Amino acid sequence: MSVLTLSGPRAEEAVTRLKALADEKRLRIVALLAGGERCVCHLQEELDVAQPLLSFHLKKLKEAGLVTDRRDGRWVHYSLDREALDELRELLGLAYVSPSAGSVVPTAGPEAWPHKGP
């Protein structure tokens, strides 16, 4: 497994995405969307937040490239951008729960993390 090199635009993109995730409400939105596409009305109901606040958080996640949306009449449906999340997972070397297997699947472990010092 190789160590990732992170600089320039790729580093800026990672920082933007991590900042977007550094909020409890946005993490909850991502967790809900991990189960599949959701209508904004369902997100509002499940999170018990006002529509303007939910729109603010969804905008931040969308600007960071973590969620996508599609309009269906007057409703907007949101889903995760799996590619963006996979890039973060690769960067961070985290394990994740495989929805199909229902088990933890390891990705890059500590041996792939950049080390400083001796």
C-alpha positions in Angstrom: 0.0 0.0 0.0 1.5 3.4 -0.9 1.6 6.6 1.1 -0.6 9.3 -0.4 0.9 12.6 -1.5 -1.3 15.5 -0.7 -0.5 19.0 -2.0 -1.9 21.8 -4.0 -5.5 21.6 -5.2 -5.9 18.1 -3.8 -4.9 19.3 -0.4 -7.3 22.3 -0.6 -10.1 20.0 -1.7 -9.5 17.7 1.3 -9.4 20.6 3.7 -12.7 21.9 2.3 -14.4 18.5 2.6 -13.1 17.9 6.1 -14.2 21.4 7.3 -17.7 20.6 5.9 -17.8 17.4 7.9 -16.6 19.2 11.1 -20.2 20.0 12.2 -22.5 17.7 14.1 -25.6 18.4 11.9 -23.7 17.9 8.7 -22.3 14.6 10.0 -25.8 13.5 10.8 -26.9 14.4 7.3 -24.1 12.4 5.8 -25.0 9.4 8.0 -28.7 9.6 6.9 -27.6 9.9 3.2 -25.4 6.8 3.7 -28.6 4.8 3.6 -29.5 6.2 0.1 -31.0 9.2 -1.5 -33.4 11.3 0.6 -35.9 14.0 -0.1 -35.1 17.3 1.7 -38.5 17.0 3.4 -37.5 13.7 4.9 -34.2 15.0 6.0 -35.9 17.9 7.7 -38.3 15.6 9.5 -35.6 13.2 10.6 -33.2 15.9 11.8 -36.0 18.0 13.4 -34.4 21.3 12.0 -35.9 24.3 10.4 -35.8 24.4 6.6 -33.4 27.4 6.4 -30.9 25.7 8.7 -31.1 22.4 6.8 -30.6 24.3 3.5 -27.5 26.0 4.9 -25.9 22.7 5.9 -26.8 21.0 2.6 -25.3 23.9 0.7 -22.1 23.6 2.6 -22.0 19.8 1.9 -22.8 20.4 -1.8 -20.1 23.1 -2.1 -17.6 20.7 -0.6 -18.5 18.2 -3.2 -19.8 15.6 -0.7 -23.5 15.6 -1.8 -25.3 15.9 -5.0 -28.9 16.9 -5.6 -31.6 16.4 -8.2 -34.9 18.2 -8.6 -38.2 16.2 -8.9 -41.0 18.8 -9.4 -40.9 20.9 -6.3 -38.8 18.5 -4.2 -35.1 18.2 -4.1 -33.5 14.9 -3.4 -30.0 14.6 -2.0 -27.4 11.8 -2.1 -23.8 11.3 -1.2 -21.1 11.7 -3.8 -19.5 8.2 -3.2 -16.4 9.1 -5.1 -15.7 12.1 -2.9 -16.2 10.1 0.2 -14.0 7.2 -1.1 -11.2 9.8 -1.7 -11.5 11.0 1.9 -11.6 7.4 3.2 -8.4 6.7 1.2 -6.8 9.8 2.5 -7.6 9.1 6.1 -7.0 5.4 5.9 -10.2 4.5 7.7 -12.2 1.4 7.9 -15.8 1.5 6.9 -18.9 -0.7 7.2 -19.8 -2.5 4.1 -23.5 -2.0 3.5 -23.8 -5.3 1.6 -21.7 -7.4 3.9 -22.7 -5.6 7.1 -19.1 -5.9 8.3 -16.1 -3.7 8.8 -13.8 -3.7 5.8 -10.3 -2.3 6.4 -8.7 0.2 4.1 -5.3 1.7 4.4 -4.1 1.1 8.0 -1.5 2.9 10.1 1.3 1.3 8.1 0.3 3.5 5.2 0.1 6.7 7.1 2.9 9.3 6.6 5.2 9.2 9.5 7.3 12.0 11.0 10.4 11.4 13.1 12.6 8.3 13.5 
